[in-house]
């Protein structure tokens, strides 16, 4: 998929706010994180040729499934667990928290690969924040930066957020019924 000259100029103008920083590209719902190097991670957004190539590949992969438009997000260095065995993307110390009616009811390791070494997310740190969104059921992905700080990566619609393959679904569904 080729980016039009008009879109190319708009991207250049809008992305100038990032300077030469690295960014992540996604749509309103999904990224192409398993195509990390060619459709997700832009190492230097001021490299317009590379930015256009990665944006074009992202649009090609998302195609008709594109949700809402393009989102460019500042890349943050999170602590790394491992490198993904297929895509070579960095797997970070990240957790998915499930929130029902403003209460964190369950959480999972975000990645199935990598050694979390018994690390658990700082649930209390995010309990107040979990009460703020005007949504009954959502996910909050959190990750630890290289400096040790915990940040919210993004919020998602819990109805479409999958459970990791190795997660026990019974405990998750029990947490939902207990908190209804």
Beta strands, then each sheet from edge to edge (+ up, - down):
strand 1: 23-26
strand 2: 41-42
strand 3: 71-74
strand 4: 80-83
strand 5: 90-92
strand 6: 94-100
strand 7: 103-109
strand 8: 137-144
strand 9: 150-157
sheet 1: 2+ 1- 3+
sheet 2: 4+ 5-
sheet 3: 7+ 6- 8+ 9-
end
